[in-house]
Every structure is written in C-alpha cells, then in structure tokens.
Amino acid sequence: LITDALISQDSIPFFYDYLQSGGMSAGVFKDCMRMNSFEILKNYLESDSENSISMIQEWFRVCDLSEMRSEHIELINANYVVVEECYDALPTDKQHFLTSELKYETLDRSNFNMLRPVVQNGCYVLNIKNIHIVVEIKCAKEDISLLADAEEMRMSIQLGLIDGTWSNILKYFNESEKNEDPTLLRFVSDNIKNIYKDESCRGVEYKELFLSLLGCQSFPDDEYELICYANTFPVTVTPEVLDFDEKKVLALIKNGAFEYDLKTLKSMNAKSPHYAAEYVYYHKERLEEIIKSGLMINK
C-alpha cells in the first residue's frame, strides 16, 4: 500500500512532510522504494510539486547503486536539469556515480559543481547543444586538443566554436588521421586570409599538413595562393604536380615551393615555357648557371 502511494504524484507533499517529521524512517522508505524504484523515480521526475526535488534527493540517498538497471540509467540520463538541482545535497558516492557513469542527453549550466566533472569524464551525448557547453568548460576554443576525439573536434569546428589558428588546424589534421576531410578544408578556407602571414606554422611539425594542403586542388585559386605564401616546405616536382591547374602551379613557383634543380627546370620547360620562365625568374641568382647549361627555354 505504501509503495503504491509513493508512485502517485499526489502523494509527494504528504510523504515529504512524513519524512521530515520522522513519521517514516529512511529505512522504511528504502524498503518501500526497492519494491518499485523505477516507477517511484519516474513519478518524482515528472512531478511539478514543490517538494519533488527533496524527494528525488531522498531517492538518490537511499538507492542501491548496485541495483541500478538500464531503465534507471536511461531515465536519469534524460533528466540532467532535475538531477543537477539535487546534486550538491547528495553523498559523495552518489555524486561520483552521477558524474562518471552516465551519458546525459542535454547538459545545462546551472550547477558547475556537477557540470565540470560530468564534462571532464565525458558523461554526455555528443550533440549540438552539449558541444557548446563542452568547449566552454574545457576551454577548447583556443586549444582544440582538449576535446575528447576527432568527432568532437569536427562538430566544434563545423559550428564555428574553435579559433582558426595554425595550431588548431594542425591538431585537427593529426587527430583526424591526416585525412583531407571536408571539415579540415573548410576550416582552412574560412581562416587562411587571417593567418597566412602568421609565422607560427614554420616548425617541421607542420610539414605534412602543408604538403597535404598543397596537394589538394579543391581550394579556390586565391586561397591556394595564400596557402603557398604561408608554406615554407619544399614540394617535390612530379608529373602529377605539373598537371595541376595552371594558376596553382604558378602559385607554387612564385612562392618558392620548388627548390632549384636543373632537372626540375627541364621538366618545367617540357611542360610549359611559362612555368620554366617563372621558375628561372624566381631563381634568378642561378641565371649564370642556367645559361652555362645551354638549356634553351621553349617558346
């Protein structure tokens, strides 16, 4: 009979007063709750009674964590906003459980005592609302590597939550297994005009990133030229590279991506006199050597 009454939302004020007055001991409440703990918790979570939070706190205090079933977990995961109201009043073991063993559907900023460990322990479903909070709590706007994995990085970039720095571009490139995915290319496109003169990208750790970007022909010509400007690493001249769109090949030449080599000049001369002429102009300090080689630039 008591258990049936506990399931009724109308009974919440009565049982709250009963518990407060000592009419029902916590032990009796616990015994009753164990008979139908899921329905009782569901009742309290759905109630708009002013005493419902206190009763939920009591439910968590007396619940046996070892008896938690998947239906309990799903119910708690779907009610983060209510749970965070109860959090500060709960014993340590229950707080630890709530911030380490669950995957909340929708986070909220009302209780940072709960929110911080929830985020740090990855206790959330990855979705648009949650990733905004995760980036904020982890201070990942300036350092994308503070996010959990490539999936979180990808979503945060797509939503414009991450600073478009060379450092963040490189970290995403490395985390995404160095693939030229659409998110990486868009991240570069959206920011290259602001960062192409930034010299922080000149360390050797950026070499693989730049060679990958320069091998991608999908960039508009103006963006590709800015990537060439930022690049300081030599590009190997191959037939495939010389088959790039003309403006991209010229951007590579004019920005010094091709180191001087007579064999390279001959390859360019065979492909296009224009390429050869621009290559000679860029390496004009080698003009005497080129003349002595007897190489004639095609017309």
Salt bridges, closest charged atoms under 4 A:
GLU46 OE2 - LYS42 NZ 2.87
GLU58 OE1 - ARG61 NH1 3.09
GLU67 OE2 - ARG34 NH2 2.54
GLU71 OE2 - ARG69 NH2 2.22
GLU136 OE1 - ARG109 NE 2.76
ASP143 OD1 - LYS171 NZ 2.80
ASP163 OD1 - LYS141 NZ 3.08
ASP181 OD2 - ARG154 NE 3.53
ASP190 OD1 - ARG186 NH1 3.27
GLU199 OE2 - ARG202 NH2 3.92
GLU208 OE1 - LYS178 NZ 2.85
ASP221 OD1 - LYS248 NZ 2.73
ASP243 OD1 - LYS271 NZ 2.50
GLU246 OE2 - HIS274 ND1 3.14
GLU278 OE2 - HIS274 NE2 3.74
GLU285 OE2 - HIS283 ND1 3.78
GLU288 OE2 - LYS292 NZ 3.37
GLU289 OE1 - ARG286 NH1 3.17
